[in-house]
Amino acid sequence: MQKFYEVTDPDLEISPFTGMTKKHYIECGKYLLGRAFRHIDSINDPLTFPRVPGKTYPQPGAPAWRYRSLEFEALERTFTIAGPLIYIDPDTEINNIRLRDYYCLQLYNALTPGHSNSLPLPEDLPDSTYQFTCEFGGLFKTLLLMPDTLWPHFSQKQKDEMVITISKWAHHRTTQNNWRIFNIIALSFLKKNGYEIDDDLLKSHLLWVASYHSGNGWYLEQTYNYYSISLFIVYTTIWNRTFGDEYYPEIAEIIERSARTLMESIACFFGRDGYINMWSRSICYRTWVSGAFPVSFMLKEDPPLDAGWARRLCSGSLLQFVTREDFYCNDIPSLGFYGQKEYMVQNYSCPASPFLMFLPFISLSLPDESPFWTATENEGIWESLGNRSNTVVLENPGLVLVNHGKTGTSEIIPGKVYYDDPNYSKLVYNTHFPWEDQNPQGGTSMEYSFRSLDPRDLRGDDINFYLTGQVLENSLERNTKYTNSQSMLFNGVRDDVIYRQAIMRKPPNNGVGYIIDLAEIIIPGGVIRVDRSRLAFEYELTLGHFGMPHIDGRKAVTDQFEESTKKVITAAIAGRRIALITYSGWDRLDSYIHKNRNAEADESTVVYAYKRRMDKNPPMELMITVLLHKMDDIEWTEEELSPITKFEILDVTGTYSVLGAKITLADNREYLIDFKDIDGKRSC
């Protein structure tokens, strides 16, 4: 079998950008399952994949139920592809195994109490939440959407036997937000098929889920992330059409309205070529948000998305991964973004978890005459952007989306982040420069990294700063490492300037003296940062650019020079270039070579700005910095590296705020940076 998927006989008439049609989705699905099914020899073998060392489950010595979870997750998540293939052709075979027969047999074995690899029942385990609940949601989402694939092919006796397990897990304890959707779907499946359920519990879950809607089509999860799209919109829209419209029309209308609102901006999350942004947790799920594209054509009224652009982005996001050899590990999608990377996965994942990324294959449930399949691919807003950058502000989740016409990349600028987590807390996320893990030595990519040099500051606790008469056993280790922002606050967009705050230490542990006020001006292929440091005591600070992976071991080429008041450092790899320019507030520019922090390579280069302030009471400062990127091998021009022609730092602005600036760009646009009352405009 070939080492990665290739589009054969592309249809460049209807799909001039990807060549992908419905036929190619079917071929791609068969290719992916063909590799996965190498791990079984016969229809009787449960689908299991080799355990991956590291934090993922099951860990050595795990209880038996954890291995049942491993098997059930593999069965359910591969059904994300298998279900649509069975729907298209009930006789589909993979490696001489008929898919319908295989999944019917294995599902019956898993859900029938007493079988050797059946799932445990909730009462047989300590009272808690378990991965089984999640997989029931995924399984019955597919069976609600494509009901003829498996369920009618069981006898009534078999169904009744399986319903014992299904019902107990459907009614069991769940977590506080997105997991309620899994119980909703499992309960709805039972009721739709004539089985008794607790209707009050189902309604309660529905009201809880609806309560999390925050606006702009987004729902509150742990913070705002892709779960808002893939679960709160994709799963629930399927629930709407298959159950909710009939049984709970008012709640279904809430979901319908939020889905239509979300579709107004969903395409702006993707690069021109359909690349998905590596952002938020569960990175190994990758393209699951692309499931929103076919779902757009399941809404009641006319699809809110341009069909040709929707398919172009959906197909492009799949091709971003399935066409790469390093994407596969043990013949299945790796636990990473491109290749296997321990730092970007969570302990709730197992080797089968990434198969959720194939949620876009629900598109195969759309009829042949759906606009999703019949429209000619196009590039939507990109066709008219030129070198301009398109900006979309989502006030409620505190997200700013940027589409750079000059580079074809898209960015997510997050504004409501509750904790220090590189999945969420970086300054920006770019579709073509995947984020790097944090570096305790400073120079972390796309973050401010802070190290206290205050001799009193051994733990960052108030007790160290005031006369208390107490003596603490403190460790000096804390201050040998750089830390990053503990939370990110969104303060709004005014006069085309994005305002946020990076809180380097949270209150009550001296948070008021550890604030960086952020002000950003989007320019073609980058951003101008005019950030105000309010760091109260002695410190060091770095600001890193995107990490540049050493593809095939080839190091990034860096260059550095000074010109009048500005300092410039650049880095280049094949097909990508970045530039970091400082005008004020920094001591020097430098670069690090990082190991095992980048999504694409084992080594990478990060260029960064650095400063050190040793006054006992350092003044506030404005840090004026430009970060640029481009997707070519052409040397930077003097014009590109001179985006600012003039700046004036204001001790007091015209609104009687302190330490702002007037910035004049090379195209004569003028901006006023004014942090007036920024602390009172926080939202998180």
C-alpha positions as CSV (number, residue, x, y, z in Angstrom):
1,M,0.0,0.0,0.0
2,Q,1.2,3.5,-0.8
3,K,2.7,5.6,2.0
4,F,0.1,8.3,2.0
5,Y,-3.1,9.2,0.2
6,E,-2.9,10.7,-3.3
7,V,-5.7,12.1,-5.3
8,T,-5.9,9.9,-8.5
9,D,-7.7,11.1,-11.6
10,P,-8.5,14.5,-10.1
11,D,-11.5,16.3,-11.4
12,L,-10.1,19.7,-12.1
13,E,-13.2,20.9,-13.8
14,I,-15.5,20.9,-10.8
15,S,-12.6,20.9,-8.2
16,P,-9.9,23.0,-9.8
17,F,-8.0,23.5,-6.5
18,T,-8.1,20.1,-4.9
19,G,-9.3,17.7,-7.6
20,M,-11.5,16.1,-4.9
21,T,-15.1,15.0,-5.6
22,K,-17.5,12.6,-3.8
23,K,-15.7,9.7,-5.5
24,H,-12.4,10.8,-4.0
25,Y,-13.8,11.1,-0.5
26,I,-14.9,7.5,-0.8
27,E,-11.5,6.5,-2.1
28,C,-9.7,8.4,0.7
29,G,-12.0,6.8,3.3
30,K,-11.2,3.3,2.0
31,Y,-7.5,4.1,1.9
32,L,-7.5,5.2,5.6
33,L,-9.5,2.2,6.8
34,G,-7.4,-0.1,4.7
35,R,-4.4,0.9,6.7
36,A,-6.2,0.7,10.0
37,F,-7.6,-2.8,9.2
38,R,-4.0,-4.1,8.9
39,H,-4.3,-4.5,12.7
40,I,-6.9,-7.3,12.4
41,D,-6.7,-10.7,10.7
42,S,-10.4,-11.6,10.7
43,I,-13.9,-10.4,11.3
44,N,-13.7,-11.8,14.8
45,D,-10.8,-9.6,15.9
46,P,-11.6,-6.4,17.9
47,L,-9.9,-3.4,16.3
48,T,-7.0,-2.4,18.5
49,F,-3.9,-0.4,17.8
50,P,-0.4,-0.5,19.4
51,R,-0.2,1.4,22.6
52,V,1.8,4.7,22.4
53,P,4.3,5.3,25.2
54,G,3.8,8.5,27.1
55,K,0.9,10.1,28.8
56,T,-1.9,8.6,26.7
57,Y,-4.0,5.7,27.8
58,P,-4.0,2.9,28.7
59,Q,-1.0,3.2,31.0
60,P,0.9,0.0,32.1
61,G,-1.0,-1.8,34.8
62,A,-4.3,-0.1,33.9
63,P,-7.5,-2.0,34.9
64,A,-9.3,-4.2,32.4
65,W,-12.1,-1.7,31.8
66,R,-9.5,0.8,30.4
67,Y,-8.7,-1.8,27.7
68,R,-12.4,-2.2,26.9
69,S,-12.4,1.6,26.5
70,L,-9.4,1.4,24.2
71,E,-11.2,-1.2,22.0
72,F,-14.6,0.7,22.0
73,E,-12.9,4.0,21.1
74,A,-11.2,2.3,18.1
75,L,-14.5,0.7,17.0
76,E,-16.5,3.9,17.3
77,R,-14.1,6.4,15.9
78,T,-13.1,4.3,12.9
79,F,-16.9,4.1,12.3
80,T,-16.7,7.8,11.6
81,I,-15.3,6.7,8.2
82,A,-16.9,3.3,8.0
83,G,-20.5,4.5,8.7
84,P,-20.5,6.8,5.7
85,L,-18.9,4.2,3.5
86,I,-21.5,1.6,4.5
87,Y,-24.2,4.3,3.8
88,I,-22.9,4.8,0.3
89,D,-22.5,1.1,-0.4
90,P,-23.7,-1.6,2.1
91,D,-21.4,-4.2,0.5
92,T,-18.2,-2.1,1.0
93,E,-15.2,-4.4,1.9
94,I,-11.9,-3.5,3.4
95,N,-9.1,-6.1,3.3
96,N,-11.7,-8.7,2.4
97,I,-13.9,-7.9,5.4
98,R,-17.4,-6.6,4.8
99,L,-17.7,-3.4,6.9
100,R,-21.3,-3.8,7.8
101,D,-20.8,-7.4,9.0
102,Y,-17.7,-6.4,11.0
103,Y,-19.2,-3.4,12.8
104,C,-22.5,-5.3,13.5
105,L,-20.6,-8.2,15.1
106,Q,-18.1,-6.0,17.1
107,L,-20.8,-3.6,18.2
108,Y,-23.0,-6.6,19.4
109,N,-20.0,-8.1,21.3
110,A,-19.1,-4.8,22.9
111,L,-22.7,-3.9,24.0
112,T,-23.9,-7.4,25.1
113,P,-23.3,-8.0,28.8
114,G,-21.3,-11.2,29.4
115,H,-19.3,-11.2,26.2
116,S,-15.5,-11.5,26.7
117,N,-14.9,-8.0,25.4
118,S,-18.2,-6.3,26.4
119,L,-18.2,-3.0,28.1
120,P,-18.6,-2.8,31.8
121,L,-21.8,-1.3,33.2
122,P,-21.6,1.9,35.3
123,E,-22.6,0.1,38.5
124,D,-19.6,-2.2,38.1
125,L,-17.2,0.8,38.3
126,P,-16.5,3.5,40.9
127,D,-19.0,6.4,40.5
128,S,-17.3,8.7,38.0
129,T,-17.4,9.7,34.3
130,Y,-15.8,7.4,31.7
131,Q,-14.7,7.6,28.1
132,F,-17.5,5.2,27.2
133,T,-20.0,8.0,27.4
134,C,-18.1,10.1,24.9
135,E,-18.0,7.2,22.4
136,F,-21.7,6.5,22.8
137,G,-22.3,10.1,21.7
138,G,-20.1,9.6,18.6
139,L,-21.6,6.3,17.7
140,F,-25.3,7.3,17.9
141,K,-24.6,10.6,16.2
142,T,-23.6,8.5,13.2
143,L,-26.5,6.1,13.6
144,L,-29.1,8.9,13.9
145,L,-27.7,10.5,10.7
146,M,-27.4,7.3,8.8
147,P,-29.9,4.9,10.5
148,D,-29.8,2.1,7.9
149,T,-26.1,1.4,8.3
150,L,-26.3,-1.0,11.3
151,W,-29.3,-0.9,13.6
152,P,-31.9,-2.5,11.3
153,H,-29.6,-5.4,10.7
154,F,-29.8,-6.6,14.3
155,S,-32.6,-8.9,15.4
156,Q,-35.1,-7.6,18.0
157,K,-33.5,-9.9,20.5
158,Q,-30.0,-8.5,19.8
159,K,-31.3,-5.0,20.1
160,D,-33.0,-5.6,23.4
161,E,-29.8,-7.2,24.7
162,M,-27.6,-4.2,23.7
163,V,-30.1,-1.6,24.9
164,I,-29.4,-2.7,28.5
165,T,-25.8,-1.4,28.2
166,I,-26.8,1.6,26.0
167,S,-29.5,2.8,28.4
168,K,-27.4,2.5,31.5
169,W,-24.6,4.6,30.0
170,A,-27.0,7.0,28.4
171,H,-28.5,7.7,31.9
172,H,-25.2,7.7,33.8
173,R,-23.4,10.7,35.2
174,T,-21.7,13.1,32.7
175,T,-19.4,16.1,32.9
176,Q,-20.6,19.6,33.2
177,N,-20.8,20.9,29.6
178,N,-20.0,19.3,26.2
179,W,-20.3,15.7,27.4
180,R,-24.0,16.4,28.0
181,I,-24.4,16.3,24.3
182,F,-23.2,12.6,24.3
183,N,-26.0,11.7,26.8
184,I,-28.5,13.7,24.8
185,I,-27.7,11.8,21.6
186,A,-27.7,8.4,23.2
187,L,-31.0,9.1,25.0
188,S,-32.5,10.4,21.9
189,F,-31.5,7.4,19.9
190,L,-33.2,5.1,22.4
191,K,-36.4,7.1,22.4
192,K,-36.5,7.3,18.7
193,N,-36.2,3.6,18.5
194,G,-39.1,3.0,20.9
195,Y,-37.2,2.4,24.2
196,E,-38.2,4.1,27.5
197,I,-35.9,6.8,28.8
198,D,-35.9,9.4,31.5
199,D,-37.5,12.3,29.6
200,D,-36.9,14.8,32.4
201,L,-33.1,14.0,32.3
202,L,-33.0,14.5,28.6
203,K,-34.7,17.8,28.8
204,S,-32.4,18.9,31.7
205,H,-29.3,18.1,29.6
206,L,-30.8,20.0,26.7
207,L,-31.4,23.1,28.8
208,W,-27.9,22.9,30.3
209,V,-26.4,22.8,26.8
210,A,-28.5,25.7,25.5
211,S,-27.4,27.7,28.5
212,Y,-23.8,27.7,27.4
213,H,-24.5,29.6,24.2
214,S,-22.4,32.8,24.4
215,G,-23.1,34.5,21.1
216,N,-21.5,34.6,17.7
217,G,-22.6,31.0,17.4
218,W,-20.1,30.0,20.2
219,Y,-20.6,28.0,23.4
220,L,-18.6,28.1,26.6
221,E,-16.4,25.0,27.1
222,Q,-13.4,24.9,29.4
223,T,-12.6,28.1,27.5
224,Y,-13.6,28.9,23.9
225,N,-12.3,26.3,21.5
226,Y,-13.0,24.0,18.6
227,Y,-15.4,21.9,20.7
228,S,-17.8,24.8,20.2
229,I,-17.9,24.0,16.5
230,S,-17.5,20.2,16.4
231,L,-19.8,19.2,19.3
232,F,-22.0,22.1,20.0
233,I,-22.7,22.8,16.3
234,V,-22.0,19.6,14.3
235,Y,-23.3,17.0,16.7
236,T,-26.3,19.1,17.7
237,T,-27.3,20.0,14.2
238,I,-27.4,16.3,13.4
239,W,-29.5,15.9,16.5
240,N,-31.8,18.6,15.3
241,R,-32.6,17.0,11.9
242,T,-33.0,13.5,13.3
243,F,-34.7,14.1,16.6
244,G,-34.9,17.6,18.0
245,D,-37.1,19.2,15.3
246,E,-39.8,16.6,16.2
247,Y,-39.5,16.3,20.0
248,Y,-38.0,19.6,21.2
249,P,-38.6,22.2,18.4
250,E,-37.9,25.3,20.6
251,I,-34.5,24.0,21.8
252,A,-33.7,22.9,18.2
253,E,-34.4,26.4,17.1
254,I,-31.8,27.7,19.5
255,I,-29.3,25.3,18.0
256,E,-30.3,26.2,14.5
257,R,-29.9,29.9,15.0
258,S,-26.5,29.5,16.6
259,A,-25.3,27.2,13.9
260,R,-26.3,29.7,11.2
261,T,-24.5,32.5,13.0
262,L,-21.4,30.4,13.4
263,M,-21.4,29.7,9.7
264,E,-21.0,33.4,9.0
265,S,-17.3,33.2,10.2
266,I,-16.4,29.5,10.0
267,A,-14.5,29.8,6.7
268,C,-12.3,32.5,8.1
269,F,-10.7,30.0,10.5
270,F,-9.0,28.3,7.5
271,G,-6.1,29.2,5.3
272,R,-6.6,29.9,1.6
273,D,-5.6,26.3,0.8
274,G,-7.9,24.9,3.5
275,Y,-5.2,24.5,6.1
276,I,-6.6,24.2,9.7
277,N,-5.1,26.1,12.5
278,M,-3.3,24.2,15.3
279,W,-5.2,25.7,18.2
280,S,-7.0,24.6,21.4
281,R,-6.7,21.2,23.1
282,S,-7.3,17.8,21.4
283,I,-4.9,18.8,18.6
284,C,-4.9,15.2,17.3
285,Y,-8.5,15.7,16.2
286,R,-7.2,18.1,13.6
287,T,-9.9,18.4,10.9
288,W,-13.0,17.6,13.0
289,V,-14.0,21.3,12.8
290,S,-14.2,20.8,9.0
291,G,-17.3,18.8,9.7
292,A,-19.1,22.1,9.9
293,F,-18.9,22.5,6.2
294,P,-21.2,19.5,5.3
295,V,-23.4,20.4,8.3
296,S,-24.0,23.8,6.7
297,F,-26.0,21.9,4.1
298,M,-28.1,20.2,6.7
299,L,-29.6,23.4,8.0
300,K,-33.2,24.2,7.3
301,E,-33.0,27.1,5.0
302,D,-30.6,27.9,2.2
303,P,-27.0,27.0,3.2
304,P,-25.3,30.1,4.7
305,L,-22.0,29.0,3.1
306,D,-20.8,29.2,-0.5
307,A,-20.9,25.6,-1.5
308,G,-17.8,25.7,-3.8
309,W,-15.7,27.4,-1.1
310,A,-17.0,25.1,1.6
311,R,-15.9,22.0,-0.3
312,R,-12.6,23.6,-1.3
313,L,-11.8,24.2,2.4
314,C,-13.1,20.9,3.6
315,S,-11.1,19.0,1.0
316,G,-8.0,21.1,1.5
317,S,-8.0,20.5,5.3
318,L,-8.1,16.7,4.8
319,L,-5.3,16.9,2.1
320,Q,-3.2,18.9,4.6
321,F,-2.7,15.7,6.5
322,V,-3.6,12.5,4.6
323,T,-1.1,13.3,1.9
324,R,1.9,13.5,4.3
325,E,3.9,10.4,5.1
326,D,4.8,11.6,8.6
327,F,1.1,11.9,9.4
328,Y,0.8,8.1,9.9
329,C,2.2,6.1,12.8
330,N,1.5,2.3,12.9
331,D,-0.7,2.9,9.8
332,I,-3.1,5.2,11.6
333,P,-3.1,9.0,12.3
334,S,-0.4,9.9,14.7
335,L,-1.0,11.4,18.1
336,G,0.2,14.8,17.2
337,F,-0.5,17.4,14.4
338,Y,1.7,16.2,11.6
339,G,4.0,13.6,13.3
340,Q,3.9,11.9,16.7
341,K,4.5,14.6,19.4
342,E,4.0,13.9,23.0
343,Y,3.8,17.5,24.2
344,M,0.6,18.3,22.3
345,V,-1.6,15.4,23.4
346,Q,-3.7,14.9,26.5
347,N,-4.0,11.9,28.8
348,Y,-7.6,11.2,27.8
349,S,-6.4,10.2,24.3
350,C,-5.5,6.8,23.0
351,P,-4.1,5.6,19.7
352,A,-7.6,5.5,18.1
353,S,-8.5,9.0,19.2
354,P,-7.4,10.8,16.1
355,F,-10.0,9.1,14.0
356,L,-12.5,11.7,15.2
357,M,-10.7,14.0,12.7
358,F,-12.6,12.3,9.9
359,L,-15.9,13.9,11.0
360,P,-16.0,15.6,7.5
361,F,-16.9,12.2,6.0
362,I,-20.5,12.9,7.2
363,S,-20.5,14.8,3.9
364,L,-21.1,11.4,2.2
365,S,-24.6,11.4,3.8
366,L,-25.4,14.4,1.6
367,P,-27.2,13.5,-1.7
368,D,-25.4,13.6,-5.0
369,E,-27.4,16.7,-6.0
370,S,-26.4,18.6,-2.8
371,P,-24.6,21.9,-3.7
372,F,-21.8,20.7,-1.5
373,W,-21.0,18.1,-4.3
374,T,-22.2,19.9,-7.4
375,A,-20.8,23.4,-7.0
376,T,-17.5,24.3,-8.6
377,E,-14.7,24.9,-6.1
378,N,-13.8,28.6,-5.5
379,E,-11.7,30.5,-3.0
380,G,-14.3,32.7,-1.5
381,I,-13.1,36.0,-0.1
382,W,-9.5,35.2,-1.0
383,E,-10.2,35.8,-4.7
384,S,-10.7,39.5,-4.0
385,L,-8.4,40.1,-1.0
386,G,-5.2,40.8,-3.0
387,N,-2.5,41.8,-0.5
388,R,-5.0,43.1,2.0
389,S,-5.9,41.3,5.3
390,N,-9.5,40.5,6.3
391,T,-10.3,40.8,10.0
392,V,-13.4,39.3,11.7
393,V,-14.0,40.2,15.4
394,L,-16.0,37.7,17.4
395,E,-16.7,39.8,20.6
396,N,-18.4,37.2,22.6
397,P,-15.8,34.4,22.6
398,G,-13.1,37.1,22.4
399,L,-11.6,35.9,19.2
400,V,-10.2,37.9,16.3
401,L,-9.7,36.1,12.9
402,V,-7.3,37.3,10.3
403,N,-7.0,36.2,6.7
404,H,-3.8,37.5,5.1
405,G,-4.3,37.9,1.4
406,K,-0.6,38.5,1.0
407,T,0.4,35.2,2.4
408,G,-2.6,32.9,2.2
409,T,-2.4,32.2,5.9
410,S,-5.1,32.7,8.5
411,E,-4.7,33.5,12.2
412,I,-6.6,33.2,15.4
413,I,-6.0,35.9,18.0
414,P,-7.4,34.6,21.3
415,G,-8.7,37.0,24.0
416,K,-10.4,35.0,26.8
417,V,-8.0,32.5,28.2
418,Y,-8.2,31.5,31.9
419,Y,-4.9,29.7,32.4
420,D,-1.4,29.2,31.2
421,D,-1.7,26.6,28.4
422,P,0.0,26.9,25.0
423,N,-3.0,25.4,23.4
424,Y,-4.8,28.6,24.1
425,S,-2.6,31.3,25.6
426,K,-0.2,32.3,22.8
427,L,-0.5,35.7,21.3
428,V,-1.6,34.3,17.9
429,Y,-2.0,31.0,16.0
430,N,-1.2,30.7,12.3
431,T,-2.4,28.0,9.9
432,H,1.1,27.6,8.3
433,F,3.3,28.2,11.4
434,P,2.0,25.6,13.9
435,W,2.8,26.6,17.5
436,E,5.7,25.4,19.5
437,D,5.8,24.2,23.1
438,Q,7.0,26.6,25.8
439,N,10.7,27.0,26.5
440,P,11.6,27.5,30.2
441,Q,14.8,29.3,29.0
442,G,12.8,32.1,27.4
443,G,12.3,32.9,23.7
444,T,9.1,30.9,23.6
445,S,7.4,31.2,20.2
446,M,4.5,33.7,20.0
447,E,4.5,34.4,23.8
448,Y,5.9,36.9,26.2
449,S,8.1,35.0,28.5
450,F,8.8,36.5,32.0
451,R,11.4,35.8,34.6
452,S,11.5,37.7,37.9
453,L,14.9,39.0,39.1
454,D,13.5,40.5,42.3
455,P,15.7,39.2,45.1
456,R,12.7,38.9,47.4
457,D,10.7,37.0,44.9
458,L,11.2,33.3,45.4
459,R,7.7,32.0,45.0
460,G,5.6,34.9,43.7
461,D,3.5,35.0,47.0
462,D,2.5,38.2,48.6
463,I,4.1,37.1,51.9
464,N,7.5,37.5,50.4
465,F,7.0,41.2,49.6
466,Y,5.8,42.6,52.9
467,L,7.1,42.7,56.4
468,T,5.4,39.8,58.2
469,G,8.0,38.5,60.5
470,Q,7.5,35.0,59.0
471,V,10.3,33.0,57.5
472,L,9.5,30.8,54.5
473,E,11.4,27.8,53.2
474,N,11.5,28.9,49.6
475,S,13.1,27.3,46.6
476,L,15.2,29.3,44.2
477,E,14.3,27.0,41.4
478,R,11.3,29.0,40.5
479,N,13.2,31.9,39.2
480,T,15.6,29.9,37.1
481,K,12.8,29.4,34.6
482,Y,10.8,31.8,32.4
483,T,7.0,31.6,32.8
484,N,4.3,32.8,30.3
485,S,1.0,34.6,30.7
486,Q,-1.3,33.0,33.3
487,S,-4.4,34.3,31.5
488,M,-5.3,36.5,28.5
489,L,-8.1,39.1,28.7
490,F,-10.0,40.6,25.9
491,N,-10.5,44.4,26.0
492,G,-12.2,45.0,22.7
493,V,-11.3,46.4,19.3
494,R,-11.4,50.2,18.9
495,D,-10.4,52.2,15.8
496,D,-9.0,49.0,14.2
497,V,-6.7,48.4,17.2
498,I,-7.1,45.1,19.1
499,Y,-6.7,45.5,22.8
500,R,-5.9,42.6,25.2
501,Q,-4.0,42.0,28.4
502,A,-1.5,39.3,29.2
503,I,-1.5,38.7,33.0
504,M,1.9,37.3,33.8
505,R,0.9,36.5,37.4
506,K,-2.6,36.2,38.6
507,P,-4.0,38.0,41.7
508,P,-3.8,37.7,44.6
509,N,-0.2,36.8,44.0
510,N,0.9,40.3,42.9
511,G,-1.1,40.2,39.7
512,V,-1.6,43.9,39.5
513,G,2.1,44.4,39.1
514,Y,2.5,41.8,36.4
515,I,0.5,43.1,33.5
516,I,1.4,43.6,29.8
517,D,-1.3,45.6,28.0
518,L,-1.4,44.5,24.4
519,A,-2.3,46.7,21.4
520,E,-2.2,45.2,17.9
521,I,-2.5,46.7,14.4
522,I,-3.0,44.1,11.7
523,I,-1.0,44.7,8.5
524,P,-0.6,42.6,5.4
525,G,1.4,39.5,6.4
526,G,1.8,40.4,10.0
527,V,1.1,42.7,13.0
528,I,2.4,45.8,14.6
529,R,2.5,45.4,18.4
530,V,2.5,48.5,20.7
531,D,2.5,46.8,24.1
532,R,2.7,48.5,27.4
533,S,4.7,46.7,30.2
534,R,3.5,47.2,33.7
535,L,6.0,45.0,35.4
536,A,6.6,46.3,38.9
537,F,10.0,44.9,39.9
538,E,13.3,43.6,38.5
539,Y,12.7,41.2,35.5
540,E,13.7,39.8,32.2
541,L,11.3,39.5,29.2
542,T,11.4,37.9,25.8
543,L,9.0,38.0,22.9
544,G,9.3,35.2,20.3
545,H,8.2,34.9,16.7
546,F,6.9,31.8,15.0
547,G,9.1,28.7,15.3
548,M,10.9,27.8,12.1
549,P,11.2,24.0,11.8
550,H,14.4,22.4,10.5
551,I,12.7,20.3,7.8
552,D,14.9,17.3,6.9
553,G,17.5,18.6,9.3
554,R,18.1,21.8,7.4
555,K,18.6,24.7,9.8
556,A,16.8,28.1,9.4
557,V,19.0,30.8,8.0
558,T,19.0,33.9,10.2
559,D,20.2,37.4,9.5
560,Q,20.3,40.5,11.7
561,F,21.0,44.2,11.2
562,E,20.3,47.7,12.7
563,E,19.1,50.8,10.9
564,S,18.6,54.1,12.7
565,T,16.1,53.4,15.5
566,K,15.1,49.9,14.4
567,K,16.6,46.5,14.9
568,V,15.7,43.6,12.5
569,I,16.2,39.9,12.7
570,T,15.0,37.5,10.0
571,A,14.8,33.7,9.6
572,A,14.1,31.6,6.5
573,I,13.4,28.0,5.6
574,A,12.3,26.7,2.2
575,G,9.0,28.3,1.4
576,R,8.7,30.4,4.6
577,R,10.2,33.6,6.0
578,I,9.7,35.6,9.1
579,A,11.0,39.0,10.3
580,L,11.0,40.5,13.8
581,I,11.5,44.3,13.9
582,T,11.8,46.3,17.1
583,Y,11.5,50.1,17.4
584,S,11.3,50.8,21.1
585,G,11.4,49.0,24.5
586,W,13.9,46.2,23.8
587,D,17.6,45.7,24.4
588,R,18.5,43.2,21.7
589,L,17.4,40.6,19.2
590,D,18.6,37.0,19.2
591,S,17.6,33.4,18.3
592,Y,17.4,30.0,19.9
593,I,17.6,26.5,18.5
594,H,14.9,24.5,20.2
595,K,14.7,20.7,20.5
596,N,11.5,18.7,20.6
597,R,9.1,21.6,20.8
598,N,8.0,22.1,17.2
599,A,5.0,20.4,15.5
600,E,6.9,19.7,12.2
601,A,10.5,18.9,13.1
602,D,12.7,17.8,16.0
603,E,14.6,21.0,15.9
604,S,13.5,24.6,15.2
605,T,14.7,28.1,15.3
606,V,12.9,30.9,17.2
607,V,14.0,34.5,16.8
608,Y,13.1,36.8,19.7
609,A,13.4,40.1,21.3
610,Y,15.0,40.5,24.8
611,K,15.2,43.0,27.6
612,R,16.4,43.1,31.2
613,R,15.3,45.7,33.7
614,M,17.1,45.8,37.1
615,D,15.7,49.0,38.7
616,K,13.9,48.2,42.0
617,N,11.0,50.2,40.6
618,P,11.3,49.9,36.8
619,P,9.2,52.4,34.7
620,M,6.4,51.4,32.4
621,E,7.5,51.0,28.8
622,L,6.0,50.8,25.4
623,M,7.4,47.9,23.4
624,I,6.9,48.7,19.7
625,T,7.5,45.5,17.6
626,V,6.6,44.3,14.2
627,L,6.2,40.6,13.4
628,L,6.0,39.6,9.7
629,H,5.7,36.3,7.8
630,K,5.5,35.2,4.2
631,M,5.2,32.0,2.3
632,D,7.9,32.3,-0.4
633,D,11.6,32.3,-0.9
634,I,11.9,35.9,-2.0
635,E,14.3,38.1,0.1
636,W,12.6,40.8,2.2
637,T,12.6,44.2,0.6
638,E,13.5,47.4,2.4
639,E,9.9,48.5,1.9
640,E,8.5,45.3,3.6
641,L,10.9,45.8,6.5
642,S,9.8,49.5,7.0
643,P,6.1,49.3,7.9
644,I,6.3,52.2,10.3
645,T,7.5,55.6,9.1
646,K,7.0,57.6,12.3
647,F,6.0,57.0,15.9
648,E,5.5,59.3,18.9
649,I,5.3,58.0,22.5
650,L,2.8,60.0,24.6
651,D,3.2,60.2,28.3
652,V,-0.4,61.4,28.4
653,T,-2.9,61.0,25.6
654,G,-5.6,63.3,24.5
655,T,-8.1,61.2,26.6
656,Y,-6.0,61.6,29.7
657,S,-4.7,58.1,29.6
658,V,-1.0,57.4,30.2
659,L,1.7,56.0,28.0
660,G,0.1,55.6,24.6
661,A,1.5,56.3,21.1
662,K,0.8,57.8,17.7
663,I,1.9,55.4,14.9
664,T,2.2,56.4,11.2
665,L,2.5,53.6,8.7
666,A,4.2,53.5,5.4
667,D,0.9,53.7,3.6
668,N,0.1,56.9,5.6
669,R,-2.5,55.4,7.8
670,E,-2.4,56.8,11.3
671,Y,-3.3,55.0,14.6
672,L,-3.7,56.2,18.1
673,I,-2.8,53.6,20.8
674,D,-4.7,54.6,23.9
675,F,-5.0,52.3,26.9
676,K,-7.6,54.5,28.6
677,D,-9.5,52.5,31.3
678,I,-8.3,49.2,29.9
679,D,-8.5,47.5,33.2
680,G,-12.2,48.3,33.3
681,K,-12.8,46.9,29.9
682,R,-11.6,43.4,30.7
683,S,-13.7,40.4,29.7
684,C,-12.7,36.8,30.1
